Amino acid sequence: MARRPTVYDVAERAGVSITTVSFAFHQPERVRAQTRQTVIDAARELGYVPSGNARGLARGRTGALGLYAFDLMISDADAGAPADVPGEEDVADLDPRTFPLYVDEVERGFALECHEGGRTLLLASGAPNGSAVYDIAGRVDGLAIFPGTHSLDAVRSIARSIPLVAFSTPPMDTSVSHVSVDNRAGMVRVVEHLWTAHGVRDIAFVGDGALYDFRERLEGFREAMAFRAAGAVEPAGREGLTTADWAASLADLVASDRLPAALVCQSDQVALVVLDLLAESGVDVPGRVRVTGFDGILAGRLSRPTLTTVRQPFEQMGRLAARLLAARVANPRGEPEFSVLPTRLLARESCGCG
């Protein structure tokens, strides 16, 4: 590749100063239209591209925001060690529903906000707790991260240098902004809908409740059941469905015909697996058992039956995170924020709604 042309080359070709070249690209109102066109023509002839990094170095900023997401296909690897990345033939065999599809939708909102605000977006992903998060943090003015990508020590370390927003995590540090949704209220709506619209009383929660979002949903379920049942029905977990072995426990319930009337799943991905398991066993949904999810990913609309779920405002979450980062970049002394966005119930076929 030939040497990259510089601002000096453009200035020489256009017969102007380097200051005029800089103004032509970054403050065009300060340059006569004819002169600016001369500069642009010279740049085009030379293949010159203004360096955003150089401008950033001059003012201590890059002009970019970063978004770091976990990649379920990359295994944990120590710094300097190669990650175990599957080949294309392995990828083709994976169930696409195992991918964190909600991350893609949040990313879209983040990208739209960056575009509309004139900011560069840098994306990165890696294994949970991997070192790649530190690499992207050194290249951006602010960084948004998803749960499962970092340790608390990593978060606190990064937040000392640049503004940081964490999605769907508890308020862990006063130096970090947070964007989450009202998981408890969303789960309460699910229980209320099953209870009032369908007259269902025997309801079980499905999932291990490991992540922050899932724990919040489990707590919301238990609160709603306690309020509705007034202690008449044991909370979820009585059948062993709130453990990491929930799939095996559910298979046992199917085999012994001891299924509850409704299965409230901690996420859409869990609900889709539940639907598969029930379909393979010939269990009618929603005739024999009603199933609900949580998140509102696209796969739930394409399942058969279509999945009743609680929709997170993914695009709004991404946009809000980008705005919070931009505000902190503009005002480093500003206070981090903890934002909780509302959710909405989408009643579909899997619970018995049309």
C-alpha positions in Angstrom: 0.0 0.0 0.0 1.3 3.4 -0.9 2.2 6.0 1.8 -0.9 7.5 3.3 -1.3 11.1 2.1 -1.1 13.8 4.8 -2.6 17.2 5.4 0.7 18.6 4.1 0.3 16.8 0.8 -3.2 18.3 0.4 -2.1 21.8 1.3 0.7 21.6 -1.3 -1.6 20.2 -4.0 -4.3 22.9 -3.3 -1.8 25.7 -2.8 -3.1 26.6 0.7 -1.9 26.4 4.2 -2.4 23.3 6.4 -4.7 25.4 8.6 -6.9 26.1 5.6 -7.1 22.4 4.9 -8.1 21.7 8.5 -10.8 24.4 8.4 -12.1 23.1 5.1 -12.9 19.7 6.6 -13.8 20.6 10.2 -14.9 24.2 10.2 -16.1 24.8 6.6 -17.9 28.0 7.5 -14.5 29.7 8.0 -13.4 29.0 4.4 -14.6 30.5 1.1 -16.7 28.0 -0.9 -14.3 28.1 -3.8 -11.2 27.5 -1.6 -13.0 24.6 0.2 -13.9 23.0 -3.1 -10.2 23.3 -4.2 -9.1 21.6 -1.0 -11.7 18.8 -1.4 -10.7 18.2 -5.0 -7.1 17.9 -4.0 -7.9 15.5 -1.2 -10.0 13.4 -3.5 -7.2 13.2 -6.1 -4.7 12.2 -3.4 -7.0 9.8 -1.6 -6.6 11.8 1.6 -8.9 10.9 4.6 -8.9 13.2 7.7 -7.6 11.5 10.8 -10.1 11.4 13.6 -7.5 9.9 15.9 -5.1 12.8 15.3 -7.8 15.3 16.1 -8.7 13.3 19.2 -5.1 13.2 20.5 -5.0 17.0 20.3 -8.0 17.4 22.6 -7.6 14.2 24.7 -10.6 12.4 23.1 -11.2 9.9 20.4 -14.7 11.0 19.4 -15.8 7.3 19.7 -18.0 5.4 22.1 -17.6 1.7 22.6 -19.9 -1.2 23.2 -18.6 -4.5 24.6 -20.7 -7.6 24.4 -20.1 -11.2 25.5 -19.7 -13.8 22.8 -21.1 -17.2 23.8 -19.0 -18.8 21.0 -15.7 -17.7 22.4 -14.4 -19.6 25.4 -12.6 -18.0 28.4 -8.9 -17.3 27.6 -6.2 -15.8 29.7 -4.5 -12.6 28.4 -2.2 -13.6 25.6 -3.7 -17.1 25.1 -5.7 -17.8 21.9 -9.5 -18.0 22.4 -11.2 -21.2 21.3 -13.2 -20.0 18.4 -15.3 -22.6 16.6 -15.0 -23.2 12.9 -17.6 -22.3 10.3 -18.8 -25.9 10.2 -19.4 -25.8 13.9 -21.3 -22.6 13.8 -23.7 -24.0 11.2 -24.7 -26.7 13.6 -25.5 -24.4 16.5 -29.1 -23.4 17.4 -29.3 -19.7 16.5 -31.6 -19.2 19.5 -28.5 -19.7 21.8 -27.1 -16.4 20.7 -27.7 -13.3 22.8 -30.2 -11.8 20.4 -31.2 -9.1 22.8 -27.7 -7.8 22.6 -28.1 -7.2 18.9 -31.2 -5.1 19.4 -29.6 -3.0 22.1 -26.6 -2.5 19.9 -28.9 -1.1 17.1 -30.2 1.6 19.4 -26.7 2.4 20.6 -25.5 2.6 17.0 -28.4 4.8 15.9 -27.7 7.3 18.8 -24.0 7.4 17.9 -24.8 8.0 14.3 -27.3 10.8 15.0 -24.8 12.4 17.4 -21.9 12.3 15.0 -19.9 9.9 17.1 -17.9 6.9 15.9 -18.9 3.5 17.3 -16.4 0.8 18.2 -17.7 -2.7 18.8 -15.9 -5.5 20.6 -16.7 -8.9 22.1 -14.9 -11.6 23.9 -15.2 -14.3 26.5 -16.7 -13.4 29.9 -14.1 -11.7 32.1 -11.6 -11.6 29.2 -9.0 -9.0 28.7 -10.5 -7.6 25.4 -12.7 -5.2 27.4 -9.5 -3.4 28.6 -8.3 -3.0 25.0 -11.5 -1.4 23.7 -11.6 0.9 26.8 -8.3 2.4 25.8 -9.7 3.3 22.4 -12.9 5.2 23.2 -14.2 8.1 25.2 -16.9 6.1 27.0 -17.8 2.4 27.1 -21.1 0.4 27.6 -20.9 -3.2 28.7 -23.3 -6.1 29.1 -23.6 -8.5 32.0 -21.3 -11.5 31.9 -18.5 -9.6 30.2 -16.6 -8.3 33.2 -15.7 -8.7 36.8 -16.4 -6.0 39.4 -12.7 -5.2 39.6 -12.6 -4.7 35.8 -15.6 -2.3 36.0 -14.1 -0.2 38.8 -10.7 -0.1 37.0 -12.2 1.1 33.7 -14.5 3.6 35.4 -11.6 5.4 36.9 -10.4 6.3 33.4 -13.5 6.8 31.2 -17.3 7.0 31.6 -18.9 3.6 31.8 -22.5 2.3 31.5 -23.4 -1.2 32.5 -26.6 -2.9 31.2 -28.8 -5.0 33.4 -26.6 -5.1 36.4 -27.1 -4.0 40.0 -25.9 -0.5 41.1 -22.5 -1.8 42.0 -20.5 1.4 42.1 -21.2 5.1 42.3 -18.8 5.8 39.4 -20.8 3.6 36.9 -24.0 4.5 35.2 -26.6 1.7 34.8 -29.4 1.0 32.3 -31.8 -1.7 33.3 -35.5 -2.5 33.0 -38.2 -3.1 35.7 -37.9 -6.9 35.7 -40.1 -7.3 38.9 -43.0 -5.3 37.5 -42.8 -7.2 34.2 -43.0 -10.6 36.0 -45.8 -9.4 38.2 -47.8 -8.6 35.0 -47.2 -12.2 33.7 -48.5 -13.7 36.9 -51.5 -11.4 37.0 -52.3 -12.2 33.4 -52.2 -15.9 33.9 -54.2 -15.6 37.1 -56.9 -13.2 35.9 -57.2 -13.8 32.2 -56.8 -17.6 32.2 -57.7 -18.6 35.8 -54.4 -20.4 36.3 -53.3 -21.0 39.9 -50.6 -23.7 39.6 -47.7 -21.8 38.2 -44.0 -22.6 38.3 -40.9 -20.5 37.5 -38.3 -22.0 35.2 -34.7 -21.0 35.2 -31.7 -20.9 37.5 -32.0 -17.2 38.4 -28.2 -16.7 38.1 -27.9 -13.3 36.5 -29.1 -10.1 38.0 -32.1 -9.8 35.6 -33.1 -13.4 36.2 -32.9 -12.9 40.0 -35.1 -9.8 39.8 -37.6 -11.7 37.7 -37.7 -14.7 40.1 -38.2 -12.3 43.1 -41.0 -10.6 41.2 -42.6 -13.9 40.5 -42.5 -15.0 44.1 -43.9 -11.7 45.3 -46.8 -11.9 42.8 -47.6 -15.5 43.7 -47.5 -14.7 47.4 -49.9 -11.8 46.9 -52.2 -13.7 44.6 -52.2 -17.1 46.3 -52.0 -15.8 49.9 -49.7 -18.7 50.7 -52.0 -21.4 49.2 -49.5 -22.3 46.5 -45.8 -22.8 47.2 -43.4 -20.5 45.3 -41.5 -21.6 42.2 -38.9 -24.2 42.8 -41.1 -26.7 44.6 -40.5 -29.0 41.6 -36.8 -28.2 41.3 -37.2 -25.9 38.3 -35.2 -23.0 39.7 -31.9 -24.7 39.5 -29.2 -25.2 36.8 -30.8 -28.6 36.1 -34.2 -27.2 35.3 -34.3 -29.0 31.9 -33.8 -32.4 33.5 -36.3 -31.6 36.2 -38.9 -30.5 33.6 -38.3 -33.7 31.6 -39.1 -35.7 34.8 -42.3 -33.8 35.3 -43.3 -34.5 31.8 -42.6 -38.2 32.1 -44.6 -38.5 35.3 -47.4 -36.2 34.1 -46.9 -33.8 37.0 -46.6 -30.6 35.0 -48.1 -27.4 36.6 -50.7 -25.5 34.6 -48.3 -22.8 33.6 -44.5 -22.5 33.2 -43.1 -18.9 33.6 -39.6 -18.9 32.1 -36.9 -16.5 33.2 -36.1 -15.6 29.5 -37.3 -16.2 26.0 -34.4 -18.5 25.3 -35.3 -20.7 28.2 -39.0 -20.6 27.0 -38.0 -21.7 23.5 -36.2 -24.7 24.9 -39.2 -25.5 27.0 -41.5 -25.4 24.0 -39.2 -27.7 22.1 -39.1 -30.2 25.0 -42.8 -30.2 25.4 -43.4 -30.5 21.7 -41.0 -33.5 21.5 -43.0 -35.1 24.4 -46.4 -34.5 22.7 -47.5 -32.0 25.4 -50.0 -29.5 24.1 -49.2 -25.8 24.6 -51.3 -24.0 25.7 -53.9 -26.8 26.1 -52.1 -28.8 28.7 -49.6 -26.2 30.0 -49.2 -22.5 29.3 -45.7 -21.1 28.7 -44.4 -17.6 29.0 -41.0 -16.0 28.4 -39.3 -12.7 29.1 -37.3 -10.3 26.8 -39.3 -10.1 23.6 -36.7 -11.3 21.1 -37.7 -12.0 17.5 -37.5 -15.8 17.8 -40.5 -15.7 20.1 -42.7 -14.3 17.3 -41.5 -17.0 15.0 -42.0 -20.0 17.4 -45.1 -22.2 17.2 -47.1 -21.4 19.2 -46.0 -17.8 19.3 -44.5 -16.9 22.6 -46.2 -14.8 25.3 -43.5 -12.6 26.7 -42.4 -9.4 28.4 -40.8 -7.0 26.0 -37.7 -5.0 27.0 -37.3 -1.6 25.2 -34.1 -2.7 23.6 -33.5 0.2 21.2 -34.4 2.7 24.0 -31.8 1.0 26.3 -29.1 1.4 23.7 -29.9 5.0 22.9 -30.1 5.9 26.6 -26.7 4.3 27.3 -25.1 6.3 24.4 -26.7 9.5 25.7 -25.5 8.9 29.2 -21.9 8.3 28.0 -22.0 11.4 25.8 -23.2 13.5 28.7 -20.4 12.3 30.9 -17.8 12.9 28.2 -19.0 16.5 27.8 -19.2 17.0 31.6 -16.7 14.6 33.3 -17.8 16.0 36.7 -21.4 14.9 36.1 -22.9 12.2 38.3 -23.5 8.7 37.0 -27.2 7.7 36.7 -29.2 4.5 37.4 -32.0 4.3 34.9 -34.8 1.7 35.0 -37.0 1.5 31.9 -40.6 0.0 31.8 -41.5 -3.2 30.1 -44.7 -4.4 28.5 -46.6 -7.7 28.3 -47.1 -9.2 24.9 -49.8 -11.9 25.2 -49.6 -14.4 22.4 -50.6 -18.0 21.7 -48.4 -19.9 24.2 -50.5 -18.6 27.1 -53.8 -19.2 25.4 -54.3 -15.7 23.8 -54.7 -15.1 20.2 
